[in-house]
Amino acid sequence: MKVIISHTQCASPSTPVLSYPTQTMKKAEGGYFVVRAVDPGRSCEDDTDEQKNVIYLANITGSNNYQLNYEANYSNTTITYDYYGEVAVKVGEIPDMEYGKYRWSATAINTGHENANSTSDSIEFCVCDSPTPIELNGPETDVNTSNEIVFRWSKIYKYGHRCDCDPTIVTEVVLIIERTDTDELVASKLMGALAESWDVSSELANYRYRNVTFRWYVTISNGYENVSSEVRTFTLSNNTCALQQCESGSCKIDNYGFVYCACSEGYYGERCELGNGKEKNVGLIVGSVLGSFFGAVIIIGIIVFFVLRKRKSEQRKRVLLKGPTGDLRFSTVKTSSQDVALSAAETESLRQRLNDDATNGGFALSMAIIGSTSSIENTCKALLYAHHHDHNDVAFVKALIGKEVLSSVQADVIFRANTAATLSFKHLSKMVGLNYLFTTLGSVLRDVIQKDADDAAVEERMKKDKNLSELMVMQDTCEVDPSMLADSCGQDDMLSINAIQLTLLVQRFVKQILQSAKNIPTEIREVMIEISNTVGLMYPDAVQCALSAFLFLRFYNCGIAVPESYGLLEETPNERVRRTLVLATKILTTMSSGARFGDKEEFMIQFNDIIDKNQKDLVAFYSSVCSEEAINRSDHSEEFVDTPPKVYANSMSVISTCEKKVSSGESA
């Protein structure tokens, strides 16, 4: 006899997939906790409508014992679609939650009480908000104005909250001015939290043509997201002399609305601030040095030069300065095919390991990463930018310096080569010191370029004027290497004049630098103090040389030799100007290290006088820079600018690849 037993096969629902929120949830936008509809499985009660009877539960947890639960059924009022077009269920409306990190999961229960949950696949999300756009007050858009203008905006605004939930507080308000015809950045300024206006008269003083139209707007950032205000435009319809401030001359406006200084005799420069009879002094020096026919010819040339300069003063090409922007602070971090982009979770995990390395590990992991690669500079940049994101960049550079000093075997070669410490400092100083460099060196560089532009105009005029075509004009060059000049019977005379010009230029650079000690950014001063203390313990006589290797060789001299890369000049200097700047840095490097020129370059020995003359002041300068008492009173650290997202992502990708090599025991 057969016994037949009928039964219903049971099955649990499929695992719920969390659709929203995933990584972020903006309070201002609101929304629902959304779960993708599950396969209901089959209840043991043989329910005929399994899908509609599935219960969806959402569990949300946060800090301070925050707990929230929602429950919903699959129905016409809860059905929705997720980002991928899949059918989903709105489990509960997101309440007014505090900013911060939360975690949520979901459970699906069918009528047979079979359940499946996403606990192993819970999601952490950040409750955040975008900054609110800043309201502009004045001037109104499309106004005609002079270059004496003040921008105003409402200081009632909200930064929201970072959507990466980074506890680092970074808030910025930046006003930006651009030309509408060329998209050129004219000026930008990081404003204080309480600022509500900016007088941009001095910035617009460099734009003195009428009918030039600009746009201006204000951006607000919470360190994660930037939001811009409305964009307003204005046109410079008239100009004034109030901003020109001619020192030794008078301000004039030509038929095209161009404002310029008509310099008194013997003066030149953007504001007639240079001269004061120097051309006469140079003539006397040259005459006493040469005492020959060639000296007389060159003196005549100098006179013609200044006559033509004065004649051209009303039509001269003006060299304008534009300060550095945040774009130049960070260099590109190169990635290879081995460097894989990290997910948000992987990035956060690596970031925590780097933070632990900085706070507890003495940067041992970072140093091991550097040792695992042959691309030292790229890896150092990646580590520096990653540590900068968490304000550990200065400590990272100081750790590298300490390691290299302890591992050194002789003082005379310390920090001469491009090591991890020197390369990292080079990029750190660029991150924090661009505005300082611009303020310190910008005016001198502008005058070098302006003088070269004036010379070019004079030469062009001489070609066209038959009365002047046979006269000789002193070229604006500072070449002092005989092998670099064409052989002629007047070569020695020209070399003597060039040496005088180069000496005057170097002395201007030295003066600007020595007077700026109190303005050096705090981050750079901290590194200099570390060098002084660390090197001083092992090699007391090598401290000045070590300071020079960082501060001059890899900061000041970089700004002078390649000013376009540091935002000090808009255009790349021509070959003649570049050579002059390189010669100036050669003297500055030797001077700053306390050395002197010898037989290796005999043509440079003549500059030992200027080196000796400035040594006492240089020692005092280093002492001031390395004063811990002064750094405690210093407020010259620039506003923090976080590592740009793309640069940070590339940096973490490069570091991750190197870290895997370290873990596997690979080396460069």
C-alpha positions in Angstrom: 0.0 0.0 0.0 1.5 3.4 -1.1 1.2 6.4 1.1 1.3 9.7 -0.8 2.2 12.8 1.2 1.8 16.2 -0.4 3.9 19.1 0.7 4.8 22.7 -0.3 8.5 23.4 -0.9 9.7 26.6 1.1 12.4 29.0 0.0 13.8 32.2 1.6 13.7 35.5 -0.2 16.8 36.8 -2.0 19.3 39.1 -0.3 18.1 42.7 -0.3 20.2 45.1 -2.4 20.5 48.6 -0.9 19.8 51.2 -3.5 19.8 54.6 -1.7 21.5 56.1 0.2 24.9 54.6 -0.8 27.8 56.9 0.0 26.1 60.3 0.6 22.7 61.7 1.5 22.2 65.5 1.3 19.8 66.8 3.9 18.5 69.5 1.7 17.4 67.0 -0.9 15.7 64.5 1.4 14.5 61.2 0.0 13.8 57.7 1.1 15.7 54.6 2.2 15.2 52.5 -0.9 15.7 48.7 -1.3 15.6 46.8 -4.6 12.6 44.4 -4.7 13.6 40.9 -3.8 12.7 37.5 -5.2 10.1 36.6 -2.4 11.1 32.9 -2.5 8.2 30.7 -1.4 6.5 30.5 2.0 5.5 27.2 3.5 1.9 28.4 3.6 1.7 28.4 -0.2 0.8 32.1 -0.3 -0.7 33.0 -3.7 0.7 36.6 -3.7 4.2 36.2 -2.3 5.6 39.5 -3.6 3.0 41.8 -2.1 3.2 40.2 1.3 7.0 40.6 1.6 7.9 42.9 4.5 11.0 45.2 4.1 12.8 46.4 7.2 15.5 49.1 7.3 17.8 49.5 10.2 19.9 52.7 10.6 22.6 53.2 13.2 24.8 56.1 14.0 27.0 57.6 16.7 25.8 58.2 20.2 23.6 55.1 20.1 21.5 56.5 17.3 19.0 53.9 16.1 16.1 54.1 13.6 13.9 51.4 12.1 11.5 51.4 9.2 9.0 48.8 7.8 7.1 48.7 4.5 5.3 46.4 2.2 5.5 46.1 -1.6 2.6 48.3 -2.7 1.5 50.9 -5.2 2.5 53.6 -2.7 6.0 52.2 -2.0 7.0 51.0 -5.5 9.8 53.1 -7.2 12.8 52.5 -9.4 16.4 52.7 -8.4 19.3 54.3 -10.4 19.6 51.2 -12.6 15.9 51.1 -13.5 15.2 48.1 -11.3 11.9 47.9 -9.3 12.5 49.0 -5.7 10.7 49.7 -2.5 10.6 52.9 -0.5 11.0 51.6 3.0 10.9 54.9 4.9 11.4 58.6 4.4 14.7 60.0 5.5 14.2 62.2 8.6 16.0 65.3 9.6 19.2 63.6 10.6 22.3 65.3 12.1 25.4 65.6 9.9 27.8 62.7 10.2 28.3 59.1 9.4 25.6 56.4 9.6 25.3 52.8 8.6 22.2 51.0 7.4 21.1 47.5 6.3 17.8 45.9 5.2 15.9 42.7 5.8 13.2 41.0 3.6 10.7 38.7 5.3 8.1 36.7 3.4 4.8 35.4 4.7 6.4 32.2 5.8 8.7 34.2 8.0 11.7 33.1 5.9 14.1 36.1 5.8 17.2 37.4 4.2 19.2 40.3 5.3 22.0 42.6 4.0 23.9 42.8 7.3 27.0 41.5 5.6 26.5 44.1 2.9 25.6 47.1 5.1 26.4 50.5 3.8 28.0 53.4 5.5 26.8 56.8 4.3 27.4 60.4 5.1 24.7 62.9 5.8 25.9 66.2 4.3 24.9 69.3 2.4 26.4 71.5 -0.3 27.4 75.0 0.6 24.7 77.6 -0.2 25.5 80.0 -3.1 26.7 83.4 -1.9 24.4 86.3 -2.8 26.2 89.2 -4.6 25.3 92.7 -3.5 27.2 95.0 -5.8 27.9 96.3 -8.3 25.0 95.2 -10.4 25.7 93.2 -13.5 26.6 94.9 -16.9 27.8 98.1 -15.2 30.3 100.6 -16.7 32.8 101.6 -14.2 36.4 102.9 -13.6 39.1 100.7 -12.3 38.4 101.9 -8.8 35.8 99.4 -7.9 34.7 97.5 -4.7 32.9 94.2 -4.8 30.3 93.4 -2.1 28.4 90.3 -1.2 26.3 88.9 1.7 28.3 87.4 4.5 25.3 85.3 5.5 26.0 81.9 4.0 26.3 78.3 5.0 29.2 75.9 4.3 27.0 72.8 4.6 28.9 69.7 5.5 31.6 67.7 3.7 30.1 64.7 1.9 33.1 62.6 2.6 32.5 63.2 6.4 36.1 64.2 6.8 36.4 65.8 10.2 39.0 68.3 8.8 37.3 71.7 8.8 38.2 73.5 5.5 36.1 76.5 4.6 36.9 78.9 1.8 35.3 81.9 0.1 37.1 82.9 -3.0 36.4 85.9 -5.2 37.4 85.5 -8.9 37.7 88.0 -11.7 38.2 86.9 -15.3 38.3 88.6 -18.7 35.3 87.6 -20.8 37.1 87.8 -24.1 40.1 85.6 -23.3 38.9 83.8 -20.1 42.2 85.0 -18.5 42.2 84.9 -14.7 42.8 88.6 -13.7 42.7 88.2 -9.9 41.5 85.9 -7.2 41.5 86.2 -3.4 40.8 83.9 -0.6 38.5 85.9 1.7 38.1 85.6 5.5 35.0 84.2 7.0 33.7 87.6 8.0 34.7 89.4 4.8 31.9 91.0 2.8 33.8 93.2 0.3 37.0 93.5 -1.7 38.5 96.7 -3.1 40.1 95.4 -6.4 41.4 98.8 -7.5 45.1 97.8 -7.3 44.4 94.5 -9.2 42.6 96.3 -12.0 45.3 99.0 -12.2 47.1 96.6 -14.5 44.2 96.7 -16.9 44.0 100.3 -18.1 42.3 99.9 -21.5 38.8 101.2 -21.9 35.9 98.9 -22.9 37.4 95.7 -21.5 34.7 93.5 -20.1 35.2 91.2 -17.0 33.1 88.8 -15.1 33.3 88.2 -11.4 31.8 85.7 -9.0 32.4 84.2 -5.6 32.9 80.5 -4.8 32.3 78.9 -1.5 33.8 75.6 -0.5 33.5 73.2 2.5 36.7 71.3 1.5 34.7 68.8 -0.5 32.4 70.7 -2.8 32.6 74.1 -4.4 29.5 76.2 -5.3 29.6 79.4 -7.3 27.4 82.5 -7.0 25.8 84.0 -10.0 28.2 85.5 -12.5 28.1 89.3 -13.0 30.0 91.3 -15.6 31.4 94.9 -15.7 33.2 97.0 -18.2 36.0 99.4 -17.6 34.7 102.4 -19.4 37.0 105.0 -17.9 40.3 105.1 -16.1 41.9 107.2 -13.4 45.4 108.1 -12.4 44.7 107.6 -8.7 46.1 104.0 -8.8 49.2 104.6 -10.9 51.2 106.3 -8.2 54.0 107.6 -10.4 57.1 108.1 -8.2 59.3 110.2 -10.5 57.0 111.4 -13.3 53.4 112.3 -14.1 50.4 110.1 -14.8 48.8 110.5 -18.3 46.0 108.9 -20.2 46.4 108.5 -24.0 43.7 108.5 -26.7 43.0 104.9 -26.2 42.3 105.3 -22.4 45.7 103.7 -21.5 47.0 105.0 -18.2 50.8 105.3 -17.9 53.6 107.2 -16.2 55.5 109.7 -18.2 58.9 109.4 -16.4 61.1 112.3 -15.6 64.5 112.3 -17.3 66.8 109.6 -15.9 63.9 107.5 -14.5 62.1 104.4 -15.9 60.0 101.5 -14.8 56.3 100.9 -14.5 55.9 103.7 -12.0 59.1 105.5 -12.8 60.6 104.0 -9.6 63.9 103.1 -11.2 66.8 105.2 -12.3 67.7 108.2 -10.1 70.7 108.9 -12.3 72.0 105.4 -12.4 72.6 105.7 -16.1 75.0 108.5 -15.4 76.8 106.5 -12.8 77.1 103.5 -15.1 78.6 105.8 -17.8 81.2 107.1 -15.3 82.1 103.6 -14.2 82.3 102.3 -17.8 84.4 105.3 -18.8 86.9 104.8 -15.9 87.0 101.1 -16.6 87.5 101.4 -20.4 89.2 104.7 -20.9 89.2 104.0 -24.7 87.4 104.6 -27.9 85.1 101.7 -27.3 84.1 103.1 -23.9 83.2 106.4 -25.5 81.2 104.6 -28.2 79.3 102.5 -25.6 78.6 105.6 -23.5 77.1 107.3 -26.5 75.1 104.2 -27.1 73.8 104.4 -23.5 72.8 108.0 -24.0 70.9 107.1 -27.2 69.3 104.2 -25.4 67.8 106.4 -22.7 66.8 109.1 -25.2 64.9 106.5 -27.2 63.5 104.9 -24.1 62.1 108.3 -23.0 60.8 108.9 -26.5 59.1 105.6 -26.5 57.7 105.9 -22.9 54.3 106.8 -24.0 54.0 103.8 -26.4 56.0 101.1 -24.5 54.8 97.6 -24.2 53.7 97.2 -20.5 54.7 94.0 -18.7 51.9 93.1 -16.3 52.1 90.9 -13.3 49.6 88.2 -12.5 49.8 86.5 -9.1 49.9 82.7 -8.8 46.7 80.6 -8.6 45.9 77.4 -6.7 46.4 75.4 -10.0 50.2 75.8 -9.7 50.5 74.6 -6.1 50.1 71.0 -7.1 52.1 69.2 -9.8 50.7 66.2 -11.7 51.2 62.8 -10.1 51.8 60.3 -12.9 50.1 57.0 -12.9 51.1 53.9 -14.8 49.1 50.8 -16.0 50.0 49.2 -12.7 48.3 51.9 -10.7 44.6 51.0 -10.3 42.0 53.5 -9.2 40.9 52.9 -5.6 37.3 52.7 -4.4 36.1 55.0 -1.7 36.5 52.2 0.9 40.0 51.3 -0.3 41.0 55.0 -0.3 39.7 55.5 3.3 41.5 52.3 4.4 44.8 53.5 2.9 44.3 56.9 4.3 43.9 55.5 7.8 47.1 53.5 7.4 49.0 56.6 6.3 47.6 58.5 9.3 48.7 55.8 11.6 52.1 55.9 9.9 52.3 59.6 10.6 51.1 59.6 14.2 52.5 56.3 15.5 54.9 54.8 13.0 57.4 57.6 12.4 56.6 57.5 8.7 58.3 54.1 8.5 55.7 52.9 5.9 56.1 56.0 3.8 59.9 55.6 3.8 59.5 52.0 2.8 57.2 53.0 0.0 59.8 55.4 -1.3 62.5 52.7 -1.2 60.3 50.4 -3.3 60.3 52.5 -6.4 62.7 54.0 -8.9 60.3 56.9 -9.6 61.4 58.7 -6.4 60.1 62.2 -7.2 56.7 61.0 -8.4 56.3 58.8 -5.3 57.5 61.6 -3.0 54.9 63.9 -4.5 52.2 61.3 -4.1 53.1 60.8 -0.4 53.4 64.5 0.2 50.0 65.3 -1.3 48.4 62.4 0.6 49.9 63.5 3.9 49.0 67.1 3.1 45.3 66.1 2.9 45.6 65.3 6.6 48.0 68.1 7.6 50.9 65.7 8.0 53.0 67.1 5.1 55.5 69.2 7.2 56.0 66.3 9.6 56.7 64.0 6.6 59.4 66.3 5.2 61.0 66.7 8.6 61.1 62.9 9.1 62.8 62.5 5.7 65.4 65.1 6.6 66.1 63.5 9.9 66.6 60.1 8.3 69.0 61.4 5.6 71.1 63.3 8.1 71.5 60.3 10.3 72.4 58.1 7.4 74.9 60.6 5.9 78.7 59.9 6.2 80.2 63.3 5.3 79.0 66.9 5.6 80.2 68.4 2.3 77.7 66.4 0.2 74.7 66.5 2.4 71.5 67.5 0.5 73.3 68.3 -2.7 71.7 65.5 -4.7 68.0 65.2 -5.4 67.0 63.0 -2.5 63.5 62.2 -1.1 63.9 65.0 1.4 65.0 67.7 -1.0 62.4 66.7 -3.7 59.6 66.6 -1.1 60.6 70.0 0.2 60.7 71.5 -3.3 57.0 70.5 -3.8 56.0 71.5 -0.3 57.5 75.0 -0.7 55.6 75.3 -4.0 52.4 74.3 -2.2 52.6 76.9 0.6 55.0 79.6 -0.7 53.7 80.8 -4.1 52.1 84.0 -2.8 55.2 84.8 -0.7 57.5 84.3 -3.7 55.3 86.6 -5.8 55.3 89.3 -3.2 59.1 89.0 -2.6 60.5 88.5 -6.2 57.7 89.6 -8.5 58.6 93.3 -8.9 62.3 92.5 -9.6 61.3 89.9 -12.3 58.8 92.3 -13.8 61.5 95.0 -14.2 63.9 92.5 -15.9 61.2 91.6 -18.4 60.1 95.2 -18.8 63.7 96.3 -19.5 64.1 93.5 -22.1 60.8 94.6 -23.8 62.0 98.2 -23.8 65.3 97.2 -25.4 63.5 95.3 -28.1 61.4 98.4 -28.9 64.6 100.5 -29.1 66.3 98.1 -31.4 63.3 98.1 -33.7 63.2 101.9 -33.8 66.9 102.1 -34.6 66.4 99.8 -37.6 63.8 102.2 -39.0 65.5 105.5 -38.1 68.4 106.3 -40.5 69.8 108.9 -38.1 70.3 106.2 -35.4 71.1 103.1 -37.5 74.9 103.5 -37.2 75.0 104.1 -33.5 75.7 101.3 -31.0 73.3 100.5 -28.2 74.2 98.5 -25.1 72.3 95.2 -25.3 70.3 94.3 -22.2 72.2 91.2 -21.4 74.2 90.2 -18.3 76.4 87.6 -20.0 79.7 87.4 -18.3 81.1 84.2 -19.8 83.6 85.1 -22.6 82.9 81.9 -24.4 79.2 82.9 -24.8 80.0 86.2 -26.6 81.2 86.7 -30.1 84.8 87.6 -30.4 85.4 91.3 -31.1 87.8 94.0 -30.1 85.2 95.4 -27.7 84.4 92.1 -25.9 86.2 92.9 -22.7 84.4 96.2 -22.5 81.0 94.6 -22.9 81.9 91.9 -20.3 82.7 94.6 -17.8 79.4 96.4 -18.3 77.5 93.1 -18.2 79.1 92.3 -14.8 78.0 95.6 -13.4 74.4 95.0 -14.6 74.4 91.4 -13.2 75.8 92.6 -9.8 73.0 95.3 -9.5 70.3 92.7 -10.4 71.6 90.1 -7.8 71.8 92.8 -5.2 68.1 93.6 -5.8 67.2 90.0 -5.4 69.3 89.7 -2.2 67.7 92.8 -0.7 64.2 91.6 -1.4 64.9 88.2 0.2 66.7 89.5 3.2 63.9 91.9 4.0 61.2 89.1 3.8 62.3 86.8 6.6 59.2 87.6 8.7 56.9 86.8 5.8 58.2 83.3 5.1 55.3 80.8 5.5 55.3 79.0 8.8 55.6 75.6 7.1 58.9 76.5 5.4 60.3 78.0 8.6 59.4 74.8 10.5 61.4 72.8 8.0 64.4 75.2 8.2 64.4 74.9 12.0 64.5 71.1 11.7 67.4 71.3 9.3 69.3 73.7 11.6 68.7 71.5 14.7 69.4 68.1 13.0 72.4 69.1 10.9 73.7 71.2 13.8 74.0 68.2 16.0 76.2 66.2 13.6 77.8 68.8 11.4 77.8 72.2 13.0 79.9 73.8 10.3 77.5 72.6 7.5 74.3 74.2 8.8 74.4 77.2 6.4 75.2 75.0 3.4 72.3 72.7 4.3 69.8 75.6 4.7 71.0 77.0 1.4 70.4 73.6 -0.3 66.7 73.9 0.6 65.7 77.5 0.9 67.8 79.0 -2.0 68.6 76.1 -4.3 65.1 74.5 -4.3 62.9 77.5 -3.5 64.1 81.0 -4.3 66.3 80.0 -7.3 63.5 77.8 -8.8 61.2 80.9 -8.7 63.9 83.1 -10.3 65.1 80.6 -13.0 61.6 79.3 -14.0 59.3 82.1 -12.9 56.5 81.0 -15.2 56.2 77.7 -13.4 55.7 79.5 -10.1 53.1 81.9 -11.3 55.5 84.9 -11.1 55.3 85.7 -14.8 52.6 84.9 -17.3 54.9 84.2 -20.3 58.0 82.1 -20.6 61.1 84.5 -20.6 63.1 84.6 -23.8 66.5 83.0 -24.1 68.4 86.2 -23.3 66.4 86.9 -20.1 66.5 83.2 -19.1 70.3 83.3 -19.3 70.4 86.4 -17.1 68.2 84.8 -14.5 70.3 81.6 -14.5 73.5 83.6 -13.9 71.8 85.4 -11.0 70.8 82.1 -9.4 74.4 80.8 -9.8 75.7 83.7 -7.7 72.8 83.4 -5.2 73.6 79.6 -4.7 77.2 80.2 -4.0 76.5 83.2 -1.8 73.8 81.5 0.2 76.0 78.5 1.0 78.8 80.6 2.3 81.2 79.5 -0.5 83.2 81.6 -3.1 84.0 81.2 -6.7 87.3 79.6 -7.6 89.4 78.6 -10.6 86.8 76.3 -12.0 84.9 79.3 -13.4 87.4 82.1 -13.5 84.9 84.5 -15.0 82.7 84.3 -11.9 85.5 85.1 -9.4 84.7 88.9 -9.9 81.5 88.3 -8.0 83.2 87.2 -4.8 83.0 90.8 -3.7 79.2 90.9 -3.6 79.3 87.5 -1.9 81.6 88.7 0.8 79.6 91.9 1.2 76.3 90.1 2.0 77.6 87.2 4.2 77.0 89.0 7.5 73.4 89.8 6.5 72.8 86.3 5.2 73.9 84.8 8.6 71.4 87.1 10.3 68.7 86.2 7.8 69.2 82.5 8.5 69.1 83.1 12.3 65.8 85.0 11.9 64.3 82.3 9.7 65.3 79.6 12.2 64.1 81.4 15.3 61.6 79.2 17.1 60.5 82.3 19.2 59.7 84.2 16.0 57.8 81.3 14.5 55.5 81.2 17.5 54.5 84.8 16.8 54.3 84.3 13.0 50.9 84.4 11.3 52.3 84.1 7.8 51.1 80.6 7.0 48.9 80.8 3.9 45.3 79.6 4.0 45.1 75.8 3.7 44.4 74.6 0.2 43.5 70.9 0.2 44.9 68.5 -2.3 42.7 68.6 -5.5 40.5 65.4 -5.7 42.1 64.1 -9.0 45.6 64.7 -7.6 44.6 63.0 -4.4 43.1 60.0 -6.2 46.2 59.6 -8.4 48.4 59.9 -5.3 46.6 57.2 -3.4 46.7 54.9 -6.5 50.5 55.3 -6.8 50.9 54.7 -3.0 48.7 51.6 -3.1 50.8 50.0 -5.8 54.1 50.7 -4.0 52.6 49.5 -0.7 51.8 46.1 -2.3 55.5 45.9 -3.4 56.6 46.6 0.1 54.2 43.9 1.4 55.5 41.4 -1.1 59.2 42.2 -0.5 59.8 43.7 -3.9 62.2 46.6 -4.3 63.1 49.1 -7.0 
